[in-house]
Amino acid sequence: MINLIENKFRECKKEKRPALLTYTVAGDNNKNSSLKILKSISEYADIIELGFPHNTPIADGGQIQESSHRALKAGIKINDVFKIAKKFKSYKKDHPLILMGYYNLVLQYGENNFLKKCKTSGVNGIIIVDLPWPENKSFAKKCKKFSVCYVQLISPTTTLKRMKGIIKDSHEMIYYISMLSTTGGKLKVSSKKILKNYQKIKNINSAKNLVIGFGITTKTISSLKLADGLVVGSQLCRSISKSLGEGQNPVTKLNKMVKNLKRKII
């Protein structure tokens, strides 16, 4: 089976640039709008991250919380997230799609049922924010059986010993959280410091695809383009909020924003 996530990183490395990953919340501000957004931004985004709307998103800042609130208000349930994913994949079957959310949603759904649904919906990977290593070992193994990449997280406070264990057990992608903050916070750490920490992780196993997330915007993205991949989320969610507040369609503005982000890392 073709590994779309691995393939995409290889493709970007051949082009000597990082992969651009975008994050939006599924169902913001309704199912149709969410699908239109995914179709539009996938023109420039290399990997799509789709968040599960959640009423207590502990790692998420205000912008993503607002997006989640709008989606929940629109009545988006877990099955709707899979429907959006499936429709997007029927439009772009070779485009990598990663779901991002919290473990209690998986637990309520049942791990096996959840992963079966991922497989039938064309989901390629999953990030579970609050299921850290080594507690995630058994679920990560299950993910592998269903050909779903379990994305491990590393933060600036992760010890070297722990880091080695996480990297050893990781699949096709590892996510480095650039700073100790919720999403959407201003980048409080210099790009130089982030890349220094990033290099420490890469030195453990340079073959693993390592992306950087948190605090990445149009202003900061080009200073981090030595990474394998860069994740932009809160800026997109903020743009959706702004467009809706002004009574505009968020799709056009997002398309331009993602195009601009891509241009800065080429």
Secondary structure in CASP SS format (residue, H / E / C, confidence):
PFRMAT SS
TARGET T0000
AUTHOR 0000-0000-0000
METHOD secondary structure of the structure
MODEL  1
M C 1.00
I C 1.00
N C 1.00
L H 1.00
I H 1.00
E H 1.00
N H 1.00
K H 1.00
F H 1.00
R H 1.00
E H 1.00
C H 1.00
K H 1.00
K H 1.00
E C 1.00
K C 1.00
R C 1.00
P C 1.00
A E 1.00
L E 1.00
L E 1.00
T E 1.00
Y E 1.00
T E 1.00
V E 1.00
A C 1.00
G C 1.00
D C 1.00
N C 1.00
N C 1.00
K H 1.00
N H 1.00
S H 1.00
S H 1.00
L H 1.00
K H 1.00
I H 1.00
L H 1.00
K H 1.00
S H 1.00
I H 1.00
S C 1.00
E C 1.00
Y C 1.00
A C 1.00
D C 1.00
I E 1.00
I E 1.00
E E 1.00
L E 1.00
G E 1.00
F C 1.00
P C 1.00
H C 1.00
N C 1.00
T C 1.00
P C 1.00
I C 1.00
A C 1.00
D C 1.00
G C 1.00
G H 1.00
Q H 1.00
I H 1.00
Q H 1.00
E H 1.00
S H 1.00
S H 1.00
H H 1.00
R H 1.00
A H 1.00
L H 1.00
K H 1.00
A C 1.00
G C 1.00
I C 1.00
K C 1.00
I H 1.00
N H 1.00
D H 1.00
V H 1.00
F H 1.00
K H 1.00
I H 1.00
A H 1.00
K H 1.00
K H 1.00
F H 1.00
K H 1.00
S H 1.00
Y H 1.00
K C 1.00
K C 1.00
D C 1.00
H C 1.00
P C 1.00
L E 1.00
I E 1.00
L E 1.00
M E 1.00
G E 1.00
Y C 1.00
Y H 1.00
N H 1.00
L H 1.00
V H 1.00
L H 1.00
Q H 1.00
Y H 1.00
G C 1.00
E H 1.00
N H 1.00
N H 1.00
F H 1.00
L H 1.00
K H 1.00
K H 1.00
C H 1.00
K H 1.00
T H 1.00
S H 1.00
G C 1.00
V C 1.00
N C 1.00
G E 1.00
I E 1.00
I E 1.00
I E 1.00
V C 1.00
D C 1.00
L C 1.00
P C 1.00
W C 1.00
P C 1.00
E C 1.00
N C 1.00
K H 1.00
S H 1.00
F H 1.00
A H 1.00
K H 1.00
K H 1.00
C H 1.00
K H 1.00
K H 1.00
F C 1.00
S C 1.00
V C 1.00
C E 1.00
Y E 1.00
V C 1.00
Q E 1.00
L E 1.00
I E 1.00
S C 1.00
P C 1.00
T C 1.00
T C 1.00
T C 1.00
L H 1.00
K H 1.00
R H 1.00
M H 1.00
K H 1.00
G H 1.00
I H 1.00
I H 1.00
K H 1.00
D H 1.00
S C 1.00
H C 1.00
E C 1.00
M E 1.00
I E 1.00
Y E 1.00
Y E 1.00
I E 1.00
S C 1.00
M C 1.00
L C 1.00
S C 1.00
T C 1.00
T C 1.00
G C 1.00
G C 1.00
K C 1.00
L C 1.00
K C 1.00
V C 1.00
S C 1.00
S H 1.00
K H 1.00
K H 1.00
I H 1.00
L H 1.00
K H 1.00
N H 1.00
Y H 1.00
Q H 1.00
K H 1.00
I H 1.00
K H 1.00
N H 1.00
I H 1.00
N C 1.00
S C 1.00
A C 1.00
K C 1.00
N E 1.00
L E 1.00
V E 1.00
I E 1.00
G E 1.00
F C 1.00
G C 1.00
I C 1.00
T C 1.00
T C 1.00
K C 1.00
T C 1.00
I H 1.00
S H 1.00
S H 1.00
L H 1.00
K C 1.00
L C 1.00
A C 1.00
D C 1.00
G E 1.00
L E 1.00
V E 1.00
V E 1.00
G C 1.00
S H 1.00
Q H 1.00
L H 1.00
C H 1.00
R H 1.00
S H 1.00
I H 1.00
S H 1.00
K H 1.00
S H 1.00
L H 1.00
G H 1.00
E C 1.00
G C 1.00
Q C 1.00
N C 1.00
P H 1.00
V H 1.00
T H 1.00
K H 1.00
L H 1.00
N H 1.00
K H 1.00
M H 1.00
V H 1.00
K H 1.00
N H 1.00
L H 1.00
K H 1.00
R H 1.00
K H 1.00
I H 1.00
I C 1.00
END
